């Protein structure tokens, strides 16, 4: 079932756990994420687009994600990740996305505020909630580049307070040493900075780049206002590893469905592990 509104996000923030946001590129990743949410019975966000639209096509991926969420028993939101494009944001909102992320982090502060404020108006007009980014998260969204956060603009707590007040966003993605994709050296978060941002802003915080993040760093983030955690590379790795391992037995003219199913099931298992990590201790 589709869940709208900020209830799940706010509950996670109040209770010290987090909503997983899983990036989906295709049929098997949407199915794997949905199956994980069903197995856990926990709220999950399917992050369909913006970058995955380049592969799947916008309309196709929108329909795939929304139909899967609506048909499922699990509480699922459908979210647009990292969009710089107001037309794309409007298209997803009009189709029924329950939340969007506008990413003006590459812009000067005043321009980021202006873009985010307009996206916020559109999201709220559609009854959706919105996440924005301040500071720049290192790395690439679609491949692991072994980037590190040196040189990336960290989120400034005072600017974060000004930004959330000026834009009215519902959640804020922060740059506190986090990196998109796997890295050679373990990532260390600036937890003091994260705590200062948490004290300064009234909205839940979002941590991007959770793949490969040491457990202690993740726990530290959950204790400092992070109520949504984005995961992508971990699911990609699970999917490709399962497909690669299955291929030697799969002759070109044999059962391709079994190969795709192996990828789908690996995504489900990886997503389920993350859901449990982010859930309240039972
Ligand atoms: P990872 O690829 O490191 O999991 O990051 C995902 C992400 O932040 C998507 O926005």
py3Dmol code that shows the C-alpha trace and the ligand (Angstrom):
import py3Dmol

protein = """\
ATOM      1  CA  UNK A   1       0.000   0.000   0.000  1.00  0.00           C
ATOM      2  CA  UNK A   2       1.161   3.511  -0.682  1.00  0.00           C
ATOM      3  CA  UNK A   3       1.941   5.547   2.427  1.00  0.00           C
ATOM      4  CA  UNK A   4       1.822   9.309   2.123  1.00  0.00           C
ATOM      5  CA  UNK A   5       2.669  12.081   4.554  1.00  0.00           C
ATOM      6  CA  UNK A   6       5.526  12.430   7.009  1.00  0.00           C
ATOM      7  CA  UNK A   7       4.145  10.154   9.759  1.00  0.00           C
ATOM      8  CA  UNK A   8       6.604   7.294   9.189  1.00  0.00           C
ATOM      9  CA  UNK A   9       9.518   9.746   8.924  1.00  0.00           C
ATOM     10  CA  UNK A  10       8.541  11.650  12.058  1.00  0.00           C
ATOM     11  CA  UNK A  11       7.940   8.447  14.014  1.00  0.00           C
ATOM     12  CA  UNK A  12      11.395   7.202  13.032  1.00  0.00           C
ATOM     13  CA  UNK A  13      12.902  10.545  14.119  1.00  0.00           C
ATOM     14  CA  UNK A  14      11.107  10.483  17.453  1.00  0.00           C
ATOM     15  CA  UNK A  15      12.023   6.868  18.187  1.00  0.00           C
ATOM     16  CA  UNK A  16      15.678   6.946  17.031  1.00  0.00           C
ATOM     17  CA  UNK A  17      15.447   4.626  14.062  1.00  0.00           C
ATOM     18  CA  UNK A  18      15.281   5.303  10.317  1.00  0.00           C
ATOM     19  CA  UNK A  19      13.288   4.808   7.172  1.00  0.00           C
ATOM     20  CA  UNK A  20      15.303   3.071   4.432  1.00  0.00           C
ATOM     21  CA  UNK A  21      15.343   4.700   0.992  1.00  0.00           C
ATOM     22  CA  UNK A  22      16.394   2.066  -1.569  1.00  0.00           C
ATOM     23  CA  UNK A  23      17.312   3.061  -5.117  1.00  0.00           C
ATOM     24  CA  UNK A  24      15.523   1.013  -7.822  1.00  0.00           C
ATOM     25  CA  UNK A  25      16.606   0.830 -11.467  1.00  0.00           C
ATOM     26  CA  UNK A  26      14.488  -1.885 -13.037  1.00  0.00           C
ATOM     27  CA  UNK A  27      11.805  -4.523 -12.538  1.00  0.00           C
ATOM     28  CA  UNK A  28      13.938  -6.863 -10.444  1.00  0.00           C
ATOM     29  CA  UNK A  29      15.168  -4.158  -8.071  1.00  0.00           C
ATOM     30  CA  UNK A  30      11.619  -2.831  -7.546  1.00  0.00           C
ATOM     31  CA  UNK A  31      10.430  -6.403  -6.883  1.00  0.00           C
ATOM     32  CA  UNK A  32      13.313  -7.177  -4.526  1.00  0.00           C
ATOM     33  CA  UNK A  33      12.783  -4.009  -2.469  1.00  0.00           C
ATOM     34  CA  UNK A  34       9.032  -4.619  -2.297  1.00  0.00           C
ATOM     35  CA  UNK A  35       9.543  -8.239  -1.217  1.00  0.00           C
ATOM     36  CA  UNK A  36      11.918  -7.103   1.542  1.00  0.00           C
ATOM     37  CA  UNK A  37       9.364  -4.596   2.866  1.00  0.00           C
ATOM     38  CA  UNK A  38       6.721  -7.346   2.827  1.00  0.00           C
ATOM     39  CA  UNK A  39       8.968  -9.782   4.681  1.00  0.00           C
ATOM     40  CA  UNK A  40       9.820  -7.173   7.335  1.00  0.00           C
ATOM     41  CA  UNK A  41       6.407  -5.506   7.545  1.00  0.00           C
ATOM     42  CA  UNK A  42       8.245  -2.181   7.909  1.00  0.00           C
ATOM     43  CA  UNK A  43       7.817   1.101   5.984  1.00  0.00           C
ATOM     44  CA  UNK A  44      10.247   1.486   3.100  1.00  0.00           C
ATOM     45  CA  UNK A  45      10.793   4.060   0.358  1.00  0.00           C
ATOM     46  CA  UNK A  46      11.303   2.893  -3.233  1.00  0.00           C
ATOM     47  CA  UNK A  47      13.567   5.575  -4.726  1.00  0.00           C
ATOM     48  CA  UNK A  48      12.652   5.424  -8.416  1.00  0.00           C
ATOM     49  CA  UNK A  49      14.553   8.142 -10.318  1.00  0.00           C
ATOM     50  CA  UNK A  50      16.034  10.553 -11.014  1.00  0.00           C
ATOM     51  CA  UNK A  51      19.280   8.961 -12.256  1.00  0.00           C
ATOM     52  CA  UNK A  52      17.638   5.530 -12.916  1.00  0.00           C
ATOM     53  CA  UNK A  53      15.242   7.213 -15.363  1.00  0.00           C
ATOM     54  CA  UNK A  54      18.195   7.352 -17.790  1.00  0.00           C
ATOM     55  CA  UNK A  55      18.162   3.543 -17.883  1.00  0.00           C
ATOM     56  CA  UNK A  56      14.511   2.590 -17.527  1.00  0.00           C
ATOM     57  CA  UNK A  57      12.747   5.588 -19.004  1.00  0.00           C
ATOM     58  CA  UNK A  58      10.815   7.965 -16.796  1.00  0.00           C
ATOM     59  CA  UNK A  59       7.253   6.868 -17.461  1.00  0.00           C
ATOM     60  CA  UNK A  60       8.108   3.169 -17.318  1.00  0.00           C
ATOM     61  CA  UNK A  61       9.908   3.392 -13.971  1.00  0.00           C
ATOM     62  CA  UNK A  62       7.253   5.669 -12.478  1.00  0.00           C
ATOM     63  CA  UNK A  63       4.525   3.148 -13.337  1.00  0.00           C
ATOM     64  CA  UNK A  64       6.586   0.173 -12.221  1.00  0.00           C
ATOM     65  CA  UNK A  65       7.311   1.633  -8.787  1.00  0.00           C
ATOM     66  CA  UNK A  66       3.848   3.072  -8.136  1.00  0.00           C
ATOM     67  CA  UNK A  67       2.027  -0.071  -9.257  1.00  0.00           C
ATOM     68  CA  UNK A  68       4.299  -2.320  -7.167  1.00  0.00           C
ATOM     69  CA  UNK A  69       3.787  -0.146  -4.080  1.00  0.00           C
ATOM     70  CA  UNK A  70       0.035   0.101  -4.508  1.00  0.00           C
ATOM     71  CA  UNK A  71      -0.356  -3.655  -5.061  1.00  0.00           C
ATOM     72  CA  UNK A  72       1.749  -4.626  -2.046  1.00  0.00           C
ATOM     73  CA  UNK A  73       0.578  -5.255   1.529  1.00  0.00           C
ATOM     74  CA  UNK A  74       3.721  -3.532   2.805  1.00  0.00           C
ATOM     75  CA  UNK A  75       3.753   0.190   3.684  1.00  0.00           C
ATOM     76  CA  UNK A  76       5.693   1.711   0.794  1.00  0.00           C
ATOM     77  CA  UNK A  77       6.423   5.269  -0.277  1.00  0.00           C
ATOM     78  CA  UNK A  78       7.654   6.105  -3.772  1.00  0.00           C
ATOM     79  CA  UNK A  79      10.334   8.788  -3.728  1.00  0.00           C
ATOM     80  CA  UNK A  80      12.250  10.766  -6.367  1.00  0.00           C
ATOM     81  CA  UNK A  81      15.957  10.879  -5.423  1.00  0.00           C
ATOM     82  CA  UNK A  82      18.380  13.723  -6.312  1.00  0.00           C
ATOM     83  CA  UNK A  83      16.409  15.735  -8.838  1.00  0.00           C
ATOM     84  CA  UNK A  84      17.618  19.094 -10.118  1.00  0.00           C
ATOM     85  CA  UNK A  85      14.735  19.495 -12.522  1.00  0.00           C
ATOM     86  CA  UNK A  86      11.434  21.132 -11.535  1.00  0.00           C
ATOM     87  CA  UNK A  87       9.617  19.627 -14.533  1.00  0.00           C
ATOM     88  CA  UNK A  88      10.758  16.148 -13.527  1.00  0.00           C
ATOM     89  CA  UNK A  89       9.677  16.811  -9.940  1.00  0.00           C
ATOM     90  CA  UNK A  90       6.243  17.944 -11.119  1.00  0.00           C
ATOM     91  CA  UNK A  91       5.859  14.905 -13.396  1.00  0.00           C
ATOM     92  CA  UNK A  92       6.575  12.544 -10.483  1.00  0.00           C
ATOM     93  CA  UNK A  93       4.284  14.442  -8.121  1.00  0.00           C
ATOM     94  CA  UNK A  94       1.479  14.428 -10.681  1.00  0.00           C
ATOM     95  CA  UNK A  95       1.919  10.672 -11.171  1.00  0.00           C
ATOM     96  CA  UNK A  96       1.486  10.096  -7.430  1.00  0.00           C
ATOM     97  CA  UNK A  97       4.971  10.028  -5.840  1.00  0.00           C
ATOM     98  CA  UNK A  98       4.641  10.366  -2.099  1.00  0.00           C
ATOM     99  CA  UNK A  99       7.883  12.337  -1.680  1.00  0.00           C
ATOM    100  CA  UNK A 100      10.645  13.956  -3.711  1.00  0.00           C
ATOM    101  CA  UNK A 101      14.181  15.158  -3.186  1.00  0.00           C
ATOM    102  CA  UNK A 102      15.246  18.401  -4.812  1.00  0.00           C
ATOM    103  CA  UNK A 103      19.023  18.645  -5.087  1.00  0.00           C
ATOM    104  CA  UNK A 104      20.294  22.200  -5.402  1.00  0.00           C
ATOM    105  CA  UNK A 105      23.484  21.385  -3.519  1.00  0.00           C
ATOM    106  CA  UNK A 106      25.604  22.300  -6.565  1.00  0.00           C
ATOM    107  CA  UNK A 107      24.176  25.836  -6.564  1.00  0.00           C
ATOM    108  CA  UNK A 108      25.191  28.915  -4.570  1.00  0.00           C
ATOM    109  CA  UNK A 109      23.199  29.135  -1.317  1.00  0.00           C
ATOM    110  CA  UNK A 110      20.621  31.702  -2.493  1.00  0.00           C
ATOM    111  CA  UNK A 111      19.932  29.734  -5.700  1.00  0.00           C
ATOM    112  CA  UNK A 112      19.608  26.477  -3.767  1.00  0.00           C
ATOM    113  CA  UNK A 113      17.081  28.236  -1.502  1.00  0.00           C
ATOM    114  CA  UNK A 114      15.106  29.549  -4.495  1.00  0.00           C
ATOM    115  CA  UNK A 115      15.006  26.171  -6.289  1.00  0.00           C
ATOM    116  CA  UNK A 116      14.142  24.313  -3.089  1.00  0.00           C
ATOM    117  CA  UNK A 117      11.441  26.772  -2.115  1.00  0.00           C
ATOM    118  CA  UNK A 118       9.707  26.364  -5.479  1.00  0.00           C
ATOM    119  CA  UNK A 119      10.011  22.547  -5.358  1.00  0.00           C
ATOM    120  CA  UNK A 120       8.607  22.608  -1.813  1.00  0.00           C
ATOM    121  CA  UNK A 121       5.604  24.602  -2.942  1.00  0.00           C
ATOM    122  CA  UNK A 122       4.928  22.061  -5.701  1.00  0.00           C
ATOM    123  CA  UNK A 123       5.397  19.045  -3.416  1.00  0.00           C
ATOM    124  CA  UNK A 124       3.102  20.416  -0.741  1.00  0.00           C
ATOM    125  CA  UNK A 125       0.481  21.378  -3.349  1.00  0.00           C
ATOM    126  CA  UNK A 126       0.425  17.676  -4.289  1.00  0.00           C
ATOM    127  CA  UNK A 127       0.252  16.479  -0.681  1.00  0.00           C
ATOM    128  CA  UNK A 128       3.786  15.053  -0.848  1.00  0.00           C
ATOM    129  CA  UNK A 129       6.749  15.723   1.431  1.00  0.00           C
ATOM    130  CA  UNK A 130      10.135  16.944   0.316  1.00  0.00           C
ATOM    131  CA  UNK A 131      13.808  16.443   1.115  1.00  0.00           C
ATOM    132  CA  UNK A 132      16.532  18.879   0.062  1.00  0.00           C
ATOM    133  CA  UNK A 133      20.324  18.865   0.278  1.00  0.00           C
ATOM    134  CA  UNK A 134      22.713  21.399   1.719  1.00  0.00           C
ATOM    135  CA  UNK A 135      26.444  20.767   1.423  1.00  0.00           C
ATOM    136  CA  UNK A 136      27.727  18.375  -1.229  1.00  0.00           C
ATOM    137  CA  UNK A 137      27.802  14.592  -0.774  1.00  0.00           C
ATOM    138  CA  UNK A 138      30.939  13.107  -2.329  1.00  0.00           C
ATOM    139  CA  UNK A 139      30.989  10.209  -4.805  1.00  0.00           C
ATOM    140  CA  UNK A 140      28.836   9.081  -7.706  1.00  0.00           C
ATOM    141  CA  UNK A 141      25.241   7.947  -7.312  1.00  0.00           C
ATOM    142  CA  UNK A 142      25.448   5.052  -9.807  1.00  0.00           C
ATOM    143  CA  UNK A 143      28.958   3.601  -9.468  1.00  0.00           C
ATOM    144  CA  UNK A 144      31.399   3.193  -6.603  1.00  0.00           C
ATOM    145  CA  UNK A 145      34.292   5.551  -7.375  1.00  0.00           C
ATOM    146  CA  UNK A 146      36.249   5.133  -4.141  1.00  0.00           C
ATOM    147  CA  UNK A 147      35.812   8.867  -3.576  1.00  0.00           C
ATOM    148  CA  UNK A 148      36.349  10.342  -0.148  1.00  0.00           C
ATOM    149  CA  UNK A 149      34.746  13.348   1.474  1.00  0.00           C
ATOM    150  CA  UNK A 150      37.902  15.491   1.438  1.00  0.00           C
ATOM    151  CA  UNK A 151      37.200  18.652  -0.462  1.00  0.00           C
ATOM    152  CA  UNK A 152      33.427  18.087  -0.378  1.00  0.00           C
ATOM    153  CA  UNK A 153      31.445  20.963   1.118  1.00  0.00           C
ATOM    154  CA  UNK A 154      30.263  19.891   4.571  1.00  0.00           C
ATOM    155  CA  UNK A 155      26.875  21.092   5.789  1.00  0.00           C
ATOM    156  CA  UNK A 156      27.162  24.125   8.037  1.00  0.00           C
ATOM    157  CA  UNK A 157      24.756  23.954  11.032  1.00  0.00           C
ATOM    158  CA  UNK A 158      23.879  27.663  11.026  1.00  0.00           C
ATOM    159  CA  UNK A 159      23.282  27.692   7.274  1.00  0.00           C
ATOM    160  CA  UNK A 160      21.182  24.537   7.671  1.00  0.00           C
ATOM    161  CA  UNK A 161      18.916  26.358  10.132  1.00  0.00           C
ATOM    162  CA  UNK A 162      18.572  29.301   7.749  1.00  0.00           C
ATOM    163  CA  UNK A 163      17.962  26.942   4.812  1.00  0.00           C
ATOM    164  CA  UNK A 164      15.193  24.911   6.438  1.00  0.00           C
ATOM    165  CA  UNK A 165      13.456  28.056   7.715  1.00  0.00           C
ATOM    166  CA  UNK A 166      13.660  29.752   4.300  1.00  0.00           C
ATOM    167  CA  UNK A 167      12.471  26.746   2.280  1.00  0.00           C
ATOM    168  CA  UNK A 168       9.981  24.882   4.476  1.00  0.00           C
ATOM    169  CA  UNK A 169      11.415  21.458   3.568  1.00  0.00           C
ATOM    170  CA  UNK A 170      10.347  18.390   5.537  1.00  0.00           C
ATOM    171  CA  UNK A 171      13.733  16.635   5.662  1.00  0.00           C
ATOM    172  CA  UNK A 172      17.346  17.683   5.117  1.00  0.00           C
ATOM    173  CA  UNK A 173      20.114  15.610   3.495  1.00  0.00           C
ATOM    174  CA  UNK A 174      23.449  16.442   5.050  1.00  0.00           C
ATOM    175  CA  UNK A 175      27.096  16.172   4.056  1.00  0.00           C
ATOM    176  CA  UNK A 176      29.037  15.104   7.150  1.00  0.00           C
ATOM    177  CA  UNK A 177      31.753  12.950   5.590  1.00  0.00           C
ATOM    178  CA  UNK A 178      29.329  10.493   3.960  1.00  0.00           C
ATOM    179  CA  UNK A 179      30.157   9.246   0.460  1.00  0.00           C
ATOM    180  CA  UNK A 180      27.991   7.681  -2.261  1.00  0.00           C
ATOM    181  CA  UNK A 181      29.163   4.154  -3.088  1.00  0.00           C
ATOM    182  CA  UNK A 182      31.721   1.808  -1.534  1.00  0.00           C
ATOM    183  CA  UNK A 183      35.080   3.237  -0.541  1.00  0.00           C
ATOM    184  CA  UNK A 184      38.499   1.633  -0.030  1.00  0.00           C
ATOM    185  CA  UNK A 185      38.950   3.137   3.443  1.00  0.00           C
ATOM    186  CA  UNK A 186      36.098   3.039   5.953  1.00  0.00           C
ATOM    187  CA  UNK A 187      34.086   6.256   6.060  1.00  0.00           C
ATOM    188  CA  UNK A 188      34.195   8.264   9.269  1.00  0.00           C
ATOM    189  CA  UNK A 189      31.335  10.680   9.835  1.00  0.00           C
ATOM    190  CA  UNK A 190      31.742  14.041  11.544  1.00  0.00           C
ATOM    191  CA  UNK A 191      29.294  13.157  14.310  1.00  0.00           C
ATOM    192  CA  UNK A 192      29.867  16.426  16.206  1.00  0.00           C
ATOM    193  CA  UNK A 193      28.822  18.356  13.121  1.00  0.00           C
ATOM    194  CA  UNK A 194      25.815  16.081  12.703  1.00  0.00           C
ATOM    195  CA  UNK A 195      24.788  16.678  16.326  1.00  0.00           C
ATOM    196  CA  UNK A 196      25.113  20.452  15.821  1.00  0.00           C
ATOM    197  CA  UNK A 197      22.943  20.284  12.674  1.00  0.00           C
ATOM    198  CA  UNK A 198      20.383  18.201  14.591  1.00  0.00           C
ATOM    199  CA  UNK A 199      20.237  20.821  17.340  1.00  0.00           C
ATOM    200  CA  UNK A 200      19.917  23.634  14.797  1.00  0.00           C
ATOM    201  CA  UNK A 201      17.173  22.348  12.499  1.00  0.00           C
ATOM    202  CA  UNK A 202      13.638  21.236  13.353  1.00  0.00           C
ATOM    203  CA  UNK A 203      13.290  18.577  10.619  1.00  0.00           C
ATOM    204  CA  UNK A 204      14.494  14.938  10.387  1.00  0.00           C
ATOM    205  CA  UNK A 205      17.924  14.479   8.775  1.00  0.00           C
ATOM    206  CA  UNK A 206      18.758  12.199   5.851  1.00  0.00           C
ATOM    207  CA  UNK A 207      21.998  10.258   5.466  1.00  0.00           C
ATOM    208  CA  UNK A 208      22.998   9.413   1.910  1.00  0.00           C
ATOM    209  CA  UNK A 209      25.779   7.003   1.033  1.00  0.00           C
ATOM    210  CA  UNK A 210      25.090   4.301   3.607  1.00  0.00           C
ATOM    211  CA  UNK A 211      26.608   1.420   1.597  1.00  0.00           C
ATOM    212  CA  UNK A 212      29.709   0.150   3.343  1.00  0.00           C
ATOM    213  CA  UNK A 213      29.290   2.548   6.258  1.00  0.00           C
ATOM    214  CA  UNK A 214      30.691   0.970   9.443  1.00  0.00           C
ATOM    215  CA  UNK A 215      27.943  -0.062  11.868  1.00  0.00           C
ATOM    216  CA  UNK A 216      29.229   2.266  14.614  1.00  0.00           C
ATOM    217  CA  UNK A 217      28.998   5.282  12.280  1.00  0.00           C
ATOM    218  CA  UNK A 218      25.459   4.321  11.318  1.00  0.00           C
ATOM    219  CA  UNK A 219      24.451   3.945  14.989  1.00  0.00           C
ATOM    220  CA  UNK A 220      26.021   7.336  15.716  1.00  0.00           C
ATOM    221  CA  UNK A 221      24.004   8.919  12.911  1.00  0.00           C
ATOM    222  CA  UNK A 222      20.726   7.370  14.102  1.00  0.00           C
ATOM    223  CA  UNK A 223      21.376   8.820  17.557  1.00  0.00           C
ATOM    224  CA  UNK A 224      21.816  12.303  16.059  1.00  0.00           C
ATOM    225  CA  UNK A 225      18.612  12.980  14.196  1.00  0.00           C
ATOM    226  CA  UNK A 226      19.040  10.849  11.055  1.00  0.00           C
ATOM    227  CA  UNK A 227      15.607   9.384  10.285  1.00  0.00           C
ATOM    228  CA  UNK A 228      16.071   8.365   6.638  1.00  0.00           C
ATOM    229  CA  UNK A 229      19.027   6.411   5.258  1.00  0.00           C
ATOM    230  CA  UNK A 230      19.682   5.966   1.531  1.00  0.00           C
ATOM    231  CA  UNK A 231      21.157   2.743   0.173  1.00  0.00           C
ATOM    232  CA  UNK A 232      22.050   1.993  -3.417  1.00  0.00           C
ATOM    233  CA  UNK A 233      25.505   0.439  -4.059  1.00  0.00           C
ATOM    234  CA  UNK A 234      24.847  -2.382  -1.581  1.00  0.00           C
ATOM    235  CA  UNK A 235      21.797  -3.523  -3.555  1.00  0.00           C
ATOM    236  CA  UNK A 236      23.620  -3.118  -6.896  1.00  0.00           C
ATOM    237  CA  UNK A 237      26.497  -5.239  -5.617  1.00  0.00           C
ATOM    238  CA  UNK A 238      24.113  -7.949  -4.358  1.00  0.00           C
ATOM    239  CA  UNK A 239      22.231  -7.972  -7.657  1.00  0.00           C
ATOM    240  CA  UNK A 240      25.312  -8.159  -9.898  1.00  0.00           C
ATOM    241  CA  UNK A 241      27.070 -10.721  -7.723  1.00  0.00           C
ATOM    242  CA  UNK A 242      24.036 -13.027  -7.828  1.00  0.00           C
ATOM    243  CA  UNK A 243      23.661 -12.635 -11.591  1.00  0.00           C
ATOM    244  CA  UNK A 244      27.397 -13.232 -12.172  1.00  0.00           C
ATOM    245  CA  UNK A 245      27.398 -16.330  -9.966  1.00  0.00           C
ATOM    246  CA  UNK A 246      24.383 -17.712 -11.782  1.00  0.00           C
ATOM    247  CA  UNK A 247      25.640 -17.068 -15.301  1.00  0.00           C
ATOM    248  CA  UNK A 248      28.201 -19.894 -15.660  1.00  0.00           C
ATOM    249  CA  UNK A 249      25.364 -22.438 -15.401  1.00  0.00           C
ATOM    250  CA  UNK A 250      23.097 -20.494 -17.729  1.00  0.00           C
ATOM    251  CA  UNK A 251      23.708 -21.278 -21.352  1.00  0.00           C
ATOM    252  CA  UNK A 252      22.752 -18.376 -23.626  1.00  0.00           C
ATOM    253  CA  UNK A 253      19.613 -20.189 -24.751  1.00  0.00           C
ATOM    254  CA  UNK A 254      18.605 -21.553 -21.358  1.00  0.00           C
ATOM    255  CA  UNK A 255      16.499 -20.092 -18.588  1.00  0.00           C
ATOM    256  CA  UNK A 256      17.172 -16.348 -18.458  1.00  0.00           C
ATOM    257  CA  UNK A 257      14.354 -15.888 -15.970  1.00  0.00           C
ATOM    258  CA  UNK A 258      16.276 -17.914 -13.390  1.00  0.00           C
ATOM    259  CA  UNK A 259      19.207 -15.472 -13.707  1.00  0.00           C
ATOM    260  CA  UNK A 260      17.014 -12.406 -13.288  1.00  0.00           C
ATOM    261  CA  UNK A 261      15.227 -14.056 -10.369  1.00  0.00           C
ATOM    262  CA  UNK A 262      18.570 -14.679  -8.651  1.00  0.00           C
ATOM    263  CA  UNK A 263      19.297 -10.942  -8.929  1.00  0.00           C
ATOM    264  CA  UNK A 264      15.861 -10.044  -7.594  1.00  0.00           C
ATOM    265  CA  UNK A 265      16.191 -12.389  -4.596  1.00  0.00           C
ATOM    266  CA  UNK A 266      19.657 -11.052  -3.781  1.00  0.00           C
ATOM    267  CA  UNK A 267      18.279  -7.505  -3.743  1.00  0.00           C
ATOM    268  CA  UNK A 268      15.504  -8.667  -1.415  1.00  0.00           C
ATOM    269  CA  UNK A 269      17.966 -10.282   1.008  1.00  0.00           C
ATOM    270  CA  UNK A 270      20.307  -7.269   1.004  1.00  0.00           C
ATOM    271  CA  UNK A 271      17.417  -4.839   1.525  1.00  0.00           C
ATOM    272  CA  UNK A 272      16.055  -6.971   4.350  1.00  0.00           C
ATOM    273  CA  UNK A 273      19.416  -6.836   6.157  1.00  0.00           C
ATOM    274  CA  UNK A 274      19.386  -3.025   5.922  1.00  0.00           C
ATOM    275  CA  UNK A 275      15.770  -2.790   7.090  1.00  0.00           C
ATOM    276  CA  UNK A 276      16.667  -4.790  10.202  1.00  0.00           C
ATOM    277  CA  UNK A 277      19.717  -2.587  10.849  1.00  0.00           C
ATOM    278  CA  UNK A 278      17.546   0.525  10.720  1.00  0.00           C
ATOM    279  CA  UNK A 279      14.592  -0.854  12.694  1.00  0.00           C
ATOM    280  CA  UNK A 280      13.998  -0.384  16.403  1.00  0.00           C
ATOM    281  CA  UNK A 281      15.570  -3.173  18.469  1.00  0.00           C
ATOM    282  CA  UNK A 282      12.902  -5.781  19.131  1.00  0.00           C
TER     283      UNK A 282
END
"""
ligand_1 = """\
10
LIG
P 25.134 4.383 -1.543
O 25.261 4.011 -2.978
O 26.433 4.649 -0.868
O 24.322 3.398 -0.774
O 24.308 5.768 -1.497
C 22.980 5.801 -1.934
C 22.384 7.148 -1.903
O 22.748 7.962 -1.087
C 21.321 7.473 -2.880
O 20.899 8.788 -2.816
"""
view = py3Dmol.view(width=600, height=400)
view.addModel(protein, "pdb")
view.setStyle({"model": 0}, {"cartoon": {"style": "trace"}})
view.addModel(ligand_1, "xyz")
view.setStyle({"model": 1}, {"stick": {}})
view.zoomTo()
view.show()
